[in-house]
């Protein structure tokens, strides 16, 4: 087989493929053995008809058609490998010549990855930020911890205060008529959380258990439901119950109750260290992202429409999976946000295009630098994935290898090593120190909304 490729447009390649007579003959023989088992020919048992007679009965054209069905994809993929092109879409195939005793001539037109003209990616100059942890930051984090471990006490007498958790019945009306989603029974609401329409929670402060009240509010102009956006509404509200946090004293006993430490000072030291690690991780992540953006900005590359659409589909699938984990589907989300799939795609398109350009540039840098992932590196990374799914590392690796599914691990390793190349060759021109502007008072406000231990874990991991 012979193949050559020529770029006929900026991202389109035309390949001419010639399949020699011997290979064609083998494909025809394979097609005959397959077809002869399915066709009944008078005077012969099925599968035993000699080829000359079989060809006269079904026609040479039918045999060629069957042979081409398997031969064309096979030689196309071999031609892609031989010419080194990188298709990003299905090819348009044309059989130019398929005659008895002559080579088969094929023409394939396919969109390929665009050419990337790299700019500077080594020696990039960039400032790196360092966040200095202040004592007020430690105070704020401990205050959050204190609120997470607060006890909720049921209030028998008294009135609603800021930060209370109340159970309420409500019925909302616009122009005197109830609207969809405007009714709730024994609905849990933390006052000050901002969960309801602006002004709603403030007007509940001072209400007592069993009290009825009419609350007047105006829906925001950018409210997700166009039917309600900017409309004035009334809510008939009844308070069914009040719960209030009882905070633990900030002392050694508090440290023992909420951590493995015996003293508050030890807990403070550990909190300070975790905040520092989190800040450093965020700064390092941002530094790496900024380097990538610089390298991509210095390169010349156009993101093909096909790759952008593929990235969009991948993003939407991931979004749908995350929503499914929360018990809703994409259709429900679109309905809730008063949006449509075309609008969602348009909203996500800029990020999809950015990702495509980034991947193309990083791939070009990796190719230019000869960056590859060795087998042992792939095995080690595969073992991490296997552990996540609680599978045997060796069996998992062999299964991926057999199914030719190691590509995603290989690509991930190459991208990671490529980004590290940018980091290792970067020049830090300045270290800017940023103070965290959070205050203890703000932390108290933030902590009024109920949180879980999972929230703490997520903040630390970030």
Secondary structure, DSSP 8 states (H G I E B T S, - for coil): -EEEEEEEETTEEEEEEEE-HHHHHHHHHHHHHHHTTT---TTS-TT---HHHHHHHH-HHHHHHHHHHHHHHHHHHHHHHHHT--B-S--EEEEEE--TTS-EEEEEEEEB----B----SS-EEEEEEEE--HHHHHHHHHHHHHHT-EEEEESSSB--TT-EEEEEEEEEETTEEEEEEEEEEEEEETTS--SSTTHHHHHTT-BTT-EEEEEEE--TT-S-TTTTT-EEEEEEEEEEEEEEE---SSHHHHHHHSS-SSHHHHHHHHHHHHHHHHHHHHHHHHHHHHHHHHHHHSB----HHHHHHHHHHHHHHHHHHHHHTT--HHHHHHHTT--HHHHHHHHHHHHHHHHHHHHHHHHHHHHHT----HHHHHHHHHHHHHHTT--HHHHHHHHHHTT--HHHHHHHHHHHHHHHHHHT-EEEEEEEEE----HHHHHHHTTS---HHHHHHHHH-
